[in-house]
Amino acid sequence: MAKKVQSAPISVTITALEMTAPPKQSLPVPVNVQTAILGAPDIPLAFYRFLYRQVGHRWHWADRLRMDDETLAATLHDKRNSVSVLYVDGAPAGFFELLRIDDDTVELSHFGLFERALGHGIGKWFLLQTLYAAWALGPKRVVVTTNSLDHPRALQLYQMFGFSPVGTMEAEVTPLSDAELLALAKRDCLIPGEQR
């Protein structure tokens, strides 16, 4: 059996933020593009991994890609969890994921755009739609974390929409190795009925 080669961990600073009131901003729908945000309550695992990889590869998202099918399915299809997909001009362009932690707290666990969606004025509008969806669940607070590998303006953008930092911590992120990426590609490209 070949030895699994791990990528070197990267040190990051994680910032936890919360907002305790819905956003007051209003933004128009971006012009010159067609947009739609659709909930995906029974999202197929391969489609979710595609979204997660398209959004998160620049920021070294890896946790959900390392989950086996059973663990990922249990996570995504938990009734407290919801995934919504942004479509721009008919194709997927981003997604957000919300987790109702308890009656008072909703976590924005994942949020982001594909590279092809950048530069169209969609980012702020999409975050605002995401926050509207989170507050529609009736929490007393919405929480999110970001880290120093995220988009350089992520922290500033969250604060602009009403989040306040509530704590920081140091951690390590281990990027996906080439071997892991190859295994993911093979797993999600299987022909239906083919053995794993």
C-alpha positions as CSV (number, residue, x, y, z in Angstrom):
1,M,0.0,0.0,0.0
2,A,1.4,3.4,-0.9
3,K,2.2,5.8,1.9
4,K,-0.2,8.7,2.2
5,V,1.7,11.9,1.8
6,Q,0.2,14.8,3.8
7,S,0.6,18.5,3.0
8,A,2.4,20.6,5.5
9,P,0.0,22.4,7.9
10,I,-0.4,26.1,7.6
11,S,-0.8,28.3,10.8
12,V,-3.9,30.4,10.8
13,T,-5.7,32.9,13.0
14,I,-9.4,32.2,13.3
15,T,-11.7,35.1,14.1
16,A,-15.2,34.3,15.5
17,L,-17.9,36.9,14.8
18,E,-21.5,37.3,15.7
19,M,-24.4,39.6,14.9
20,T,-27.4,40.2,17.2
21,A,-29.7,42.0,14.9
22,P,-30.7,41.6,11.2
23,P,-28.9,43.7,8.6
24,K,-30.3,47.1,7.9
25,Q,-28.8,47.3,4.4
26,S,-30.6,46.9,1.2
27,L,-28.8,46.2,-2.1
28,P,-30.3,45.9,-5.6
29,V,-30.0,42.7,-7.6
30,P,-26.8,43.0,-9.7
31,V,-27.4,44.2,-13.2
32,N,-26.5,42.5,-16.5
33,V,-26.6,39.0,-14.9
34,Q,-29.4,36.6,-14.2
35,T,-29.3,35.3,-10.6
36,A,-31.2,32.7,-8.7
37,I,-30.7,31.3,-5.2
38,L,-32.2,27.8,-4.8
39,G,-32.3,25.7,-1.6
40,A,-30.9,22.1,-2.1
41,P,-32.4,20.1,0.8
42,D,-31.3,16.7,-0.7
43,I,-28.1,17.8,-2.3
44,P,-26.2,15.0,-4.0
45,L,-22.8,14.5,-2.3
46,A,-20.8,14.8,-5.6
47,F,-22.5,18.2,-6.3
48,Y,-21.9,19.4,-2.8
49,R,-18.2,18.5,-3.1
50,F,-18.0,20.2,-6.5
51,L,-19.5,23.4,-4.9
52,Y,-17.2,23.2,-1.9
53,R,-14.1,22.6,-4.0
54,Q,-15.0,25.4,-6.5
55,V,-15.5,27.9,-3.7
56,G,-12.9,26.7,-1.2
57,H,-9.9,25.6,-3.1
58,R,-8.3,29.1,-3.0
59,W,-8.8,29.2,0.8
60,H,-7.7,25.6,1.5
61,W,-11.1,24.3,2.6
62,A,-10.6,20.6,3.2
63,D,-12.7,19.3,6.1
64,R,-15.8,18.3,4.2
65,L,-13.7,16.8,1.4
66,R,-12.1,14.5,3.9
67,M,-15.4,13.2,5.1
68,D,-16.5,9.8,3.9
69,D,-19.9,9.5,2.2
70,E,-21.8,8.4,5.2
71,T,-20.4,11.2,7.5
72,L,-21.0,13.9,4.8
73,A,-24.5,12.7,4.1
74,A,-25.4,12.7,7.8
75,T,-24.0,16.3,8.1
76,L,-25.7,17.7,5.0
77,H,-29.0,16.0,5.5
78,D,-29.3,16.9,9.2
79,K,-32.6,18.7,9.5
80,R,-30.8,21.6,11.3
81,N,-28.5,22.1,8.2
82,S,-29.4,23.8,4.9
83,V,-27.5,24.4,1.7
84,S,-28.5,27.0,-0.9
85,V,-26.9,27.4,-4.3
86,L,-26.4,30.6,-6.2
87,Y,-26.8,30.4,-10.0
88,V,-25.6,33.1,-12.3
89,D,-26.6,33.1,-15.9
90,G,-27.9,29.6,-15.5
91,A,-24.8,27.9,-13.9
92,P,-23.7,27.4,-10.3
93,A,-21.7,30.3,-9.0
94,G,-21.5,29.9,-5.2
95,F,-23.3,28.6,-2.2
96,F,-24.0,29.1,1.5
97,E,-24.7,26.7,4.3
98,L,-26.5,27.5,7.5
99,L,-26.6,25.4,10.7
100,R,-29.2,25.9,13.4
101,I,-27.0,25.3,16.4
102,D,-29.9,25.8,18.9
103,D,-33.1,27.9,19.1
104,D,-31.1,31.1,19.6
105,T,-28.1,30.6,17.3
106,V,-27.7,30.1,13.5
107,E,-24.2,29.5,12.2
108,L,-23.2,30.6,8.7
109,S,-20.9,27.6,8.3
110,H,-19.9,28.1,4.6
111,F,-20.2,31.0,2.2
112,G,-18.5,31.9,-1.1
113,L,-18.5,32.4,-4.8
114,F,-16.8,30.6,-7.7
115,E,-14.0,32.5,-9.3
116,R,-16.1,33.0,-12.4
117,A,-18.6,35.0,-10.4
118,L,-16.1,37.5,-9.0
119,G,-16.1,41.0,-10.5
120,H,-19.8,41.2,-11.3
121,G,-20.9,43.0,-8.1
122,I,-22.5,39.9,-6.7
123,G,-20.5,39.3,-3.5
124,K,-22.1,41.9,-1.2
125,W,-25.6,41.2,-2.6
126,F,-25.2,37.4,-2.1
127,L,-23.9,37.8,1.5
128,L,-26.9,40.0,2.2
129,Q,-29.3,37.4,0.8
130,T,-27.5,34.8,2.9
131,L,-28.0,36.9,6.1
132,Y,-31.7,37.4,5.2
133,A,-32.0,33.6,5.0
134,A,-30.2,33.1,8.3
135,W,-32.4,35.7,10.1
136,A,-35.6,34.2,8.6
137,L,-34.9,31.2,10.8
138,G,-35.7,33.4,13.9
139,P,-32.5,33.3,15.8
140,K,-31.3,35.8,18.5
141,R,-27.8,35.8,16.9
142,V,-26.0,34.7,13.8
143,V,-22.4,33.5,14.1
144,V,-19.6,33.0,11.6
145,T,-15.8,32.3,11.7
146,T,-13.2,33.4,9.2
147,N,-9.5,32.9,9.2
148,S,-6.3,34.4,7.9
149,L,-6.4,32.2,4.7
150,D,-9.8,33.6,3.7
151,H,-10.4,36.4,1.2
152,P,-8.4,39.4,2.4
153,R,-11.6,41.5,2.7
154,A,-13.7,38.8,4.3
155,L,-13.4,40.1,7.9
156,Q,-14.1,43.7,6.8
157,L,-17.1,42.6,4.7
158,Y,-18.7,40.7,7.7
159,Q,-18.2,43.7,9.9
160,M,-19.7,46.0,7.3
161,F,-22.9,43.9,7.4
162,G,-23.2,44.0,11.2
163,F,-20.9,41.2,12.6
164,S,-18.7,42.0,15.6
165,P,-15.5,40.0,16.4
166,V,-16.0,38.0,19.7
167,G,-12.7,36.1,19.9
168,T,-9.7,34.8,18.1
169,M,-7.6,31.6,18.3
170,E,-4.6,30.1,16.6
171,A,-5.0,26.8,14.6
172,E,-3.5,24.8,11.8
173,V,-5.0,24.0,8.4
174,T,-3.7,21.0,6.4
175,P,-4.3,21.6,2.7
176,L,-5.4,18.7,0.5
177,S,-2.4,16.7,-0.9
178,D,-2.2,15.8,-4.5
179,A,-3.0,12.2,-3.6
180,E,-6.2,13.3,-1.8
181,L,-7.2,15.5,-4.7
182,L,-6.7,12.5,-7.1
183,A,-8.7,10.2,-4.8
184,L,-11.5,12.8,-4.7
185,A,-11.6,13.1,-8.5
186,K,-11.8,9.3,-8.8
187,R,-14.5,8.9,-6.2
188,D,-16.8,11.6,-7.6
189,C,-16.4,10.6,-11.2
190,L,-17.5,7.0,-10.8
191,I,-20.0,5.8,-13.3
192,P,-23.4,4.8,-11.5
193,G,-23.2,1.2,-10.4
194,E,-19.4,1.1,-10.5
195,Q,-17.7,-0.4,-7.4
196,R,-15.9,2.0,-5.1
